[in-house]
Amino acid sequence: MTGGKHFVTDPKTLVRDSLHGLTLANPHLSFDEQQKVIFVKNLADLRKKQATLFCGGGSGHEPAHAGFVGHGMLTSAVSGHVFASPTSSQVLSCLRRVYSEEHGTLVVIKNYTGDVLNFGRAVERFKSERVNHGKPLPKVATVVVDDDVGVVNPNDDDEGGVGRRGLAGTVLVYKAAGACAAGGGSLEQVKANAEYVISHTFTIGCALNAASVPGTGLPRSLQDNEVEIGMGIHNEPGFETKELQPANVLIPSLVDHIVNSAQFKGVCSGTGRVLLMVNNLGATSNLEMGLVTKLAAEAVQARGFALDRTFTGTYMTGLAMPGVSISLLVLPEDESERNSLLALIDQPAYCPGWVNKSVVADAGSTDECAKGPVVQIKPEGDPAWEKAISEAYDNVVDVESQVTHLDQLMGDGDCGQVLLSGATAIREAAQNTQLPLNDPPAALASISSIVEDAMGGTSGIIYCLFLDGLAQQLSQLNANDNGSLTPKLWGKAMLGALDTLYQYTTARPGHRTLIDALHPFAQLLAETGDLSAALDAASKGADATADMQPKRGRAVYVQQKERSADAGAVGLVAVLKGIVKSLQ
């Protein structure tokens, strides 16, 4: 089994070091080291000729996503930390850089909460940026890939829910959309090809063990005679752990799971023509990959499907996870449409993750495009703000271990440390007079930027979107100085900020998230202006999450083994307690 040893100099620099190595081995690529963005060197010229497209996500899935940057596939890719979404600022930098004024840009997003929120916020920021500078709305289209049929959340509802995860089928989206763009297709055509592949691709994976994370180690281990079906590419638990069967039993059962799923049957009645992709999750030997490919192909054909194309290799990994995933793309019934799609799949792509590297001339720098408008702030201290920040920090320190424990029960166990990291960074900025605390909207905007850099992950972007909305609401209410603020006004602004947040997440009260504490606090504060009553409502909301069924976030994939409150809600209450205490 894969252990916890790695080739690492420093886990904090591993992603940047790896991306730098990628560009050294592939001269057609350039690297924005600060934003961790890989892009084609001839980008300045390419934007004039075709629609551009990019994707991204947490690192650890190589060659996805940076390994698919090149002619015929992605124009660019943006990388977050290991198993963590890139921040919205990173995504925005990437979008600014690659955007084609004439042809438009397609943004491909994998269906993970952090990716959807950060990429969504970046797109909205890009729109606002251009409108605020007198430009028309940009021609930007987005698609969300959700090919997973290994873990389907039964609690998803009419509001959308978490949905299915984006897995190796994402690479087929890159291929079809990228080839269409390279061939001169319009943004609408590029998006249409992407959407077809998304709605007709279905993936399931299995693993012999979880993957060890550099700097962290192995989160859990399976027994030598066990296999986990549906394990995610971030070590998320699958839907079944069972005794390891011979490959000629296990692999056909994975194919059966796909073709018998409601999602597959929804687009393919009976038999049809399909494309097969067998993906190495990172640590499966090439010898075993050959066997898995043979067995998967035979199983597909034995079930009456015509196999038009078979791909096997390492496309989207979970670091060095010993496992495989199988994807089936249902091809169009119409022969002309089928041949058109296959032509896009067959078209050569010049990127390290798909074919041999290509070499192109550097068409010029696009660094200026990625910088965006300069925002100037005037830092100034304020005793009330500083006291609130200090009290909130002290409370977070006190509850960090509790929040971490709660998150270990239902998530990846980093919620406490992430919250403390954000609180520490805000306190240091306040202590060093780096915040415009005399200007509430500007102060909140500055704090939001600090939170994004310090926290990361889904909880970080949730706080960022809320703080962004709160800053906007205070500006609209002309609350530009501390003397104009009242508790009721804060409550009204917070409700408006929640409306902003709700544009990008389907989480609502009752879904077992930090919203269960935040919403009642804002609502009661807006109605009564009573800080103590609002805090009591938030505390009760957090406590109530212990009896709720998770409906959003990674916790929906994990069986609740003991009664416990939501880590994010408990952490938020600690912050609110500190703020309220400072004002009493």
NORURQUI-V133572 format. One line per field, one symbol per residue. ss: DSSP state (H for helix, E for strand, L for the rest). phi: phi as a letter, one per 20 degrees, with the letter a starting at -180 (. if undefined). burial: # if it has 16 or more other ideal C-beta (glycine too) atoms within 10 Angstrom, else .. A space follows every 10 residues. Layout:
BEGIN
ss->???
phi->???
burial->???
END
This chain:
BEGIN
ss->LLLLLLLLLL LLLHHHHHHH HHHHHLLLEE EELLLLEEEE LLHHHHHHHL LEEEEEEEEL LLLLLHHHEL ELLELEEEEE EELLLLLHHH HHHHHHHHLL LLLLEEEEEE LLHHHHHHHH HHHHHHHHHH HHLLLLLLLE EEEEELLELL LLLLLLLLLL LLLLLLLLHH HHHHHHHHHH HHLLLLHHHH HHHHHHHHHL EEEEEEELLL LEELLLEELL LLLLLEEEEL LLLLLLLLLE EEELLLHHHH HHHHHHHHHL LHHHHLLLLL LLEEEEEEEE LELLLHHHHH HHHHHHHHHH HHLLLEEEEE EEELLLLLLL ELEEEEEEEE LLLLHHHHHH HHHHHHLLLE LLLLLLLLLL LLLLLLHHHH HLLLLLLLLE LLHHHHHHHH HHHHHHHHHH HHHHHHHHHH LLLLHHHHHH HHHHHHHHHH HLLLLELLLH HHHHHHHHHH HHHHLLHHHH HHHHHHHHHH HHHHHHLLLL LHHHLLHHHH HHHHHHHHHH HHLLLLLLLL LLLLHHHHHH HHHHHHHHLL HHHHHHHHHH HHHHHHHLLL LLLHHHHLLL LLLLLLHHHH HHHHHHHHHH HHHL
phi->.fedebeceb gfdgffffff ffffecfedd ceffelddbf fefgffffdb fdbbbrqffo dgffdffder gnceeabdde fgmcgfffff ffgffgfege gednbddece ecgfffffff ffffffffgf ffdmdfgfec dcccebefcf cdffegcffo mfneeecfgg fffgffffff ffenffgfff fffffffffc dccbcbbeaf dfdgncnefa ceffddcden gefdmffeeb dbffeggfdf fgfffgfffe ffffffccem eadcddcdde fpceffffff fffgffffff ffeneeefbc dbrddbdcld efabccccdf efffffffff fffffffgcd bfedcffdcc ffepfcgffe fmfeddcdfb ebgfffffff fffgffgfdg fffffffffc bendffffff ffffffffff felddefecg fffffffgff fffeemmfff fffffffgff ffffffelee bffeecgffg ffffffffff fffcbefcgn emcfffefff fffffffdme ffffffffff ffffffdeeg cbnfffedff ebfbffffff ffffffffff gfed
burial->.#........ ...###.##. .##..#.### ##..###### ###..##..# ########## ########## ########## ########## ########## ..######## ########## ######..## .......### #.######## #.#..#.... ########## ########## ##..#.#..# ########.# ########## ####...... .#....#### ########.. ...#.....# ##.##.###. ..##...#.. .######### ####....#. .######.## ....#..#.. ##.####### ########## ##........ ##.##.#.## ####...#.# .....#..## ........#. .#..###### ###.##..## ..##.##### ######.### ###.###.## ....###### ########## ##.####### ########## #####.#.#. ....#.#.## ########.# #..####.#. ########## ######..#. #..##.###. ######.#.# #######... ...####### ########## ##..
END
